[in-house]
Amino acid sequence: MTVRSLASILVVVTATAAAAATPDHLQCFKIKDTIAKTTYTADLVPSDTGFPVAPGCTVKLPAKILCVDVEKTNVAPTPPGTAAGTCTGPARRP
């Protein structure tokens, strides 16, 4: 299995340990994957134990999006009710 195929299956790429800040958002991109159409079953285990394991998830190929974890910076203006650089609630999709 190639590295590209593995990235397509996982869809999420983790940040390196050398990153200075903790990623707090995902940035996603539409991609065109050339891998053959197929499906896999996987158990998704979050690194944050506050979220449940998602057993038996179906992963379909070819991939349509690729998401990477990122740190949100330089938010202007600062959202009301929060200190600069902090998040007090669940992440929401735009």
C-alpha positions in Angstrom: 0.0 0.0 0.0 1.4 3.4 -0.9 1.7 6.4 1.4 -1.0 8.2 -0.7 -3.3 5.3 -0.4 -2.9 5.2 3.4 -3.6 8.9 3.6 -6.7 8.4 1.5 -7.9 5.7 3.9 -7.3 7.6 7.0 -8.4 11.0 5.6 -6.9 12.8 8.5 -3.2 13.6 8.8 -1.8 14.1 12.3 0.6 16.9 13.1 4.2 16.2 14.0 5.4 16.3 17.5 7.6 19.3 16.6 4.6 21.5 16.3 4.8 24.3 18.9 1.0 24.7 19.4 -1.8 22.2 19.8 -4.0 21.9 16.6 -7.6 22.9 17.4 -9.3 22.8 14.0 -9.4 20.8 10.8 -8.7 22.3 7.3 -10.2 20.2 4.5 -9.5 20.1 0.8 -11.4 18.5 -2.1 -9.1 16.0 -3.8 -9.2 13.6 -6.7 -8.0 10.2 -5.8 -7.0 7.7 -8.5 -7.2 4.6 -6.3 -9.7 1.9 -7.3 -13.2 2.1 -5.8 -13.5 -0.1 -2.7 -14.7 -0.1 0.9 -13.1 -0.9 4.3 -14.4 -1.3 7.8 -12.5 0.4 10.7 -12.9 1.2 14.3 -12.1 4.9 14.9 -10.5 5.6 18.3 -10.2 9.3 19.2 -7.1 10.5 20.9 -9.3 12.5 23.3 -10.9 10.0 25.7 -13.9 12.3 26.2 -15.2 11.1 22.8 -16.5 7.5 22.2 -14.9 4.9 20.0 -16.8 4.6 16.7 -16.7 0.9 15.9 -17.5 -0.6 12.4 -17.2 2.6 10.4 -17.2 2.3 6.6 -14.3 3.9 4.8 -15.1 4.4 1.1 -12.4 4.9 -1.6 -11.6 6.8 -3.7 -11.2 9.6 -1.1 -13.1 12.9 -1.8 -11.6 15.1 0.9 -8.3 15.3 2.8 -8.4 17.0 6.2 -5.3 18.1 8.2 -5.3 19.4 11.8 -4.3 23.0 12.1 -4.0 25.7 14.7 -6.3 28.7 14.2 -4.4 32.0 14.7 -4.9 35.7 14.2 -8.7 35.7 14.6 -9.9 39.2 14.3 -11.9 40.5 15.9 -11.8 38.4 19.1 -15.1 36.5 19.4 -17.3 37.9 22.3 -17.0 36.1 25.6 -13.6 34.5 24.9 -10.0 35.4 25.6 -7.8 35.6 22.5 -6.8 32.2 21.4 -9.2 30.2 23.5 -12.3 28.2 22.7 -15.1 27.8 25.2 -17.5 25.6 23.3 -17.8 22.8 20.8 -16.3 23.4 17.3 -19.0 24.2 14.8 -19.1 23.8 11.0 -19.6 27.1 9.1 
